[in-house]
Amino acid sequence: MEEHSSVLTVEFKINLIAPGDGELLIGKSNVIKNGRTLTICNSEVYIVKDGNEKLCAVAQLTLIELKNSTDKKLIK
């Protein structure tokens, strides 16, 4: 991403699978495709309870980079 760019959400989907109660939450994310303007990512959230790791939530999102556009220009 360029220095003077903003990133906006195009699409965001989250599935809540289990309650997030436990001693620790672990988030794991990766970029599926990094294009010239659109970037597609996915994330998984795990809960650790009593030493066991369990999937808590999954998300997929699409982001767009607006080059030469700071956040201040977008807020009016």
Backbone as ProteinMPNN parsed JSONL, in Angstrom:
{"seq_chain_A": "MEEHSSVLTVEFKINLIAPGDGELLIGKSNVIKNGRTLTICNSEVYIVKDGNEKLCAVAQLTLIELKNSTDKKLIK", "coords_chain_A": {"N_chain_A": [[0.831, -1.17, 0.0], [0.477, 2.211, -0.77], [2.018, 5.179, 0.665], [0.376, 7.495, 0.911], [-2.351, 6.668, 0.931], [-5.719, 5.45, 1.37], [-7.608, 2.901, 2.999], [-10.505, 1.143, 2.405], [-13.46, -0.686, 3.363], [-14.931, -3.002, 1.246], [-16.482, -5.297, 1.252], [-17.675, -7.309, 3.93], [-17.848, -10.159, 5.789], [-18.87, -12.079, 8.497], [-18.87, -14.991, 10.465], [-20.163, -16.072, 13.399], [-19.284, -18.591, 15.468], [-18.961, -19.909, 17.931], [-19.293, -19.136, 21.466], [-17.17, -16.573, 22.806], [-15.77, -17.207, 25.235], [-13.228, -17.708, 27.494], [-9.769, -18.282, 28.4], [-8.072, -17.088, 26.594], [-7.998, -15.414, 23.461], [-7.251, -16.061, 20.102], [-6.23, -14.662, 17.13], [-6.012, -15.339, 13.689], [-4.917, -14.451, 10.554], [-4.869, -14.004, 6.963], [-3.767, -12.917, 3.724], [-5.57, -13.519, 0.887], [-5.636, -12.762, -1.806], [-3.792, -10.226, -3.257], [-4.45, -7.607, -5.018], [-4.164, -4.975, -7.567], [-5.929, -2.943, -6.779], [-7.998, -4.121, -5.225], [-8.046, -6.123, -2.294], [-8.231, -9.297, -0.913], [-9.029, -10.934, 2.049], [-8.856, -13.338, 4.765], [-9.951, -14.352, 8.032], [-9.565, -16.03, 11.148], [-10.802, -16.732, 14.363], [-9.837, -18.044, 17.378], [-10.603, -19.657, 20.475], [-9.092, -20.265, 23.596], [-9.555, -22.515, 26.057], [-9.276, -24.095, 29.089], [-6.934, -25.293, 28.163], [-7.609, -26.223, 25.647], [-8.004, -25.538, 22.19], [-10.393, -23.864, 20.272], [-12.404, -23.198, 17.436], [-13.863, -20.056, 17.029], [-14.861, -17.89, 15.503], [-15.167, -16.909, 12.043], [-14.089, -14.94, 9.263], [-14.426, -13.168, 6.181], [-13.098, -10.74, 4.066], [-13.151, -7.965, 1.801], [-11.089, -5.458, 0.659], [-10.451, -2.116, -0.466], [-7.997, -0.116, -1.994], [-7.537, 3.299, -1.992], [-5.738, 5.29, -3.802], [-3.547, 8.048, -3.199], [-5.318, 9.367, -1.477], [-6.227, 10.549, 1.471], [-7.586, 9.738, 4.724], [-8.749, 11.998, 5.815], [-9.723, 13.425, 3.628], [-11.868, 11.882, 2.935], [-13.768, 12.101, 4.933], [-16.392, 14.164, 5.516]], "CA_chain_A": [[0.0, 0.0, 0.0], [1.25, 3.441, -0.849], [2.013, 5.968, 1.892], [-0.732, 8.452, 0.958], [-3.554, 5.965, 0.497], [-6.692, 5.026, 2.373], [-8.152, 1.573, 2.768], [-11.922, 1.078, 2.752], [-14.068, -2.006, 3.276], [-15.887, -3.215, 0.169], [-17.387, -6.341, 1.726], [-17.227, -7.898, 5.184], [-18.746, -11.212, 6.247], [-18.36, -12.782, 9.669], [-19.696, -16.054, 11.026], [-19.885, -16.339, 14.808], [-19.472, -20.035, 15.567], [-19.052, -20.318, 19.333], [-19.038, -18.017, 22.384], [-15.758, -16.234, 23.006], [-15.416, -17.227, 26.655], [-12.062, -18.537, 27.774], [-8.613, -17.558, 28.932], [-7.291, -16.431, 25.544], [-8.484, -15.392, 22.085], [-6.148, -16.018, 19.137], [-6.649, -14.29, 15.783], [-5.104, -15.724, 12.604], [-5.4, -13.851, 9.302], [-3.955, -14.004, 5.833], [-4.215, -12.293, 2.484], [-5.832, -14.524, -0.136], [-5.187, -12.168, -3.074], [-3.446, -8.81, -3.163], [-4.492, -7.058, -6.363], [-3.754, -3.57, -7.692], [-6.812, -2.105, -5.967], [-8.747, -4.933, -4.265], [-7.331, -7.133, -1.522], [-9.166, -10.223, -0.272], [-8.408, -11.52, 3.234], [-9.722, -14.098, 5.648], [-9.509, -14.375, 9.42], [-10.155, -17.01, 12.044], [-10.6, -16.428, 15.774], [-9.894, -19.25, 18.206], [-10.644, -19.476, 21.911], [-8.371, -21.278, 24.36], [-10.213, -22.719, 27.346], [-8.801, -25.324, 29.726], [-5.881, -25.869, 27.338], [-8.128, -26.651, 24.346], [-8.235, -24.476, 21.215], [-11.653, -24.108, 19.56], [-12.755, -22.136, 16.491], [-14.906, -19.193, 17.586], [-15.434, -17.053, 14.447], [-14.436, -16.789, 10.787], [-14.485, -13.759, 8.501], [-13.791, -12.903, 4.887], [-13.322, -9.345, 3.731], [-12.548, -7.38, 0.612], [-10.683, -4.077, 0.915], [-10.02, -1.368, -1.645], [-7.025, 0.944, -1.737], [-7.748, 4.547, -2.724], [-4.412, 5.913, -3.874], [-3.491, 9.51, -3.054], [-6.537, 9.813, -0.804], [-6.102, 10.345, 2.91], [-8.863, 9.606, 5.41], [-9.308, 13.342, 6.042], [-10.459, 13.818, 2.43], [-13.083, 11.074, 2.824], [-14.711, 12.496, 5.974], [-16.892, 15.534, 5.325]], "C_chain_A": [[0.882, 1.242, 0.0], [1.051, 4.299, 0.406], [0.783, 6.876, 1.996], [-2.013, 7.826, 0.423], [-4.468, 5.703, 1.679], [-7.184, 3.643, 2.001], [-9.591, 1.562, 3.271], [-12.413, -0.356, 2.615], [-15.068, -2.03, 2.138], [-16.942, -4.214, 0.633], [-16.803, -6.965, 2.982], [-18.258, -8.916, 5.626], [-18.095, -11.919, 7.416], [-19.375, -13.82, 10.114], [-19.243, -16.283, 12.463], [-20.256, -17.793, 15.07], [-19.688, -20.488, 17.004], [-18.82, -19.095, 20.22], [-17.545, -17.804, 22.604], [-15.376, -16.2, 24.468], [-14.279, -18.211, 26.9], [-10.93, -17.689, 28.298], [-7.905, -16.711, 27.883], [-8.037, -16.49, 24.222], [-7.276, -15.262, 21.164], [-6.729, -15.7, 17.766], [-5.587, -14.677, 14.771], [-5.693, -15.209, 11.302], [-4.375, -14.03, 8.201], [-4.607, -13.334, 4.634], [-4.372, -13.399, 1.451], [-5.322, -14.028, -1.487], [-4.963, -10.683, -2.857], [-3.375, -8.257, -4.583], [-4.037, -5.609, -6.395], [-4.625, -2.65, -6.856], [-7.562, -2.903, -4.907], [-7.841, -5.956, -3.593], [-8.358, -7.979, -0.791], [-8.427, -10.938, 0.85], [-9.395, -12.433, 3.944], [-9.094, -14.15, 7.033], [-10.236, -15.481, 10.159], [-9.828, -16.594, 13.469], [-10.813, -17.717, 16.558], [-9.944, -18.846, 19.67], [-9.83, -20.591, 22.547], [-9.023, -21.343, 25.734], [-9.795, -24.085, 27.881], [-7.776, -26.053, 28.856], [-6.324, -26.346, 25.962], [-8.406, -25.451, 23.457], [-9.464, -24.833, 20.383], [-11.957, -22.912, 18.653], [-13.964, -21.376, 17.007], [-15.609, -18.379, 16.496], [-14.542, -17.101, 13.204], [-14.954, -15.565, 10.042], [-13.768, -13.748, 7.16], [-14.103, -11.461, 4.524], [-12.577, -8.942, 2.474], [-12.305, -5.906, 0.909], [-10.274, -3.428, -0.396], [-9.048, -0.276, -1.209], [-7.358, 2.139, -2.615], [-6.427, 5.307, -2.696], [-4.529, 7.43, -3.839], [-4.757, 10.079, -2.447], [-6.401, 9.517, 0.682], [-7.492, 10.263, 3.518], [-9.532, 10.96, 5.636], [-10.125, 13.807, 4.842], [-11.798, 13.082, 2.343], [-14.145, 11.499, 3.822], [-15.123, 13.95, 5.769], [-18.222, 15.701, 6.018]], "O_chain_A": [[1.901, 1.302, 0.688], [0.053, 4.165, 1.113], [0.21, 7.005, 3.078], [-2.678, 8.398, -0.441], [-4.044, 5.732, 2.834], [-7.177, 3.261, 0.83], [-9.863, 1.924, 4.416], [-11.856, -1.144, 1.851], [-15.955, -1.179, 2.068], [-18.14, -4.007, 0.436], [-15.589, -7.133, 3.094], [-19.424, -8.573, 5.819], [-16.93, -12.311, 7.353], [-20.579, -13.566, 10.137], [-18.093, -16.641, 12.714], [-21.413, -18.181, 14.911], [-20.515, -21.363, 17.261], [-18.217, -18.118, 19.776], [-16.762, -18.753, 22.587], [-14.719, -15.256, 24.908], [-14.368, -19.389, 26.556], [-11.114, -16.511, 28.605], [-7.223, -15.741, 28.215], [-8.645, -17.51, 23.897], [-6.383, -14.452, 21.413], [-7.627, -16.398, 17.296], [-4.406, -14.385, 14.958], [-6.846, -15.501, 10.983], [-3.181, -14.186, 8.457], [-5.828, -13.208, 4.55], [-3.424, -14.133, 1.17], [-4.665, -14.764, -2.222], [-5.828, -9.975, -2.341], [-2.366, -8.419, -5.27], [-3.582, -5.07, -5.387], [-4.128, -1.681, -6.282], [-7.748, -2.413, -3.793], [-6.987, -6.57, -4.233], [-9.25, -7.45, -0.128], [-7.342, -11.482, 0.644], [-10.607, -12.325, 3.758], [-7.881, -14.013, 7.193], [-11.374, -15.823, 9.838], [-8.713, -16.157, 13.754], [-11.836, -18.388, 16.417], [-9.392, -17.817, 20.058], [-9.872, -21.733, 22.09], [-9.043, -20.361, 26.476], [-9.945, -25.101, 27.204], [-7.753, -27.283, 28.817], [-5.499, -26.825, 25.184], [-8.977, -24.458, 23.909], [-9.576, -25.941, 19.858], [-11.789, -21.759, 19.052], [-14.972, -21.977, 17.379], [-16.825, -18.194, 16.556], [-13.331, -17.305, 13.297], [-16.121, -15.197, 10.175], [-12.653, -14.251, 7.027], [-15.242, -11.013, 4.659], [-11.531, -9.494, 2.133], [-13.206, -5.196, 1.355], [-9.81, -4.099, -1.319], [-9.251, 0.394, -0.197], [-7.45, 2.013, -3.837], [-6.055, 5.892, -1.678], [-5.473, 8.015, -4.372], [-5.22, 11.146, -2.849], [-6.456, 8.36, 1.097], [-8.469, 10.674, 2.894], [-10.759, 11.048, 5.645], [-11.12, 14.512, 5.013], [-12.75, 13.59, 1.752], [-15.33, 11.276, 3.575], [-14.291, 14.854, 5.843], [-18.808, 16.783, 5.975]]}, "name": "protein", "num_of_chains": 1, "seq": "MEEHSSVLTVEFKINLIAPGDGELLIGKSNVIKNGRTLTICNSEVYIVKDGNEKLCAVAQLTLIELKNSTDKKLIK"}
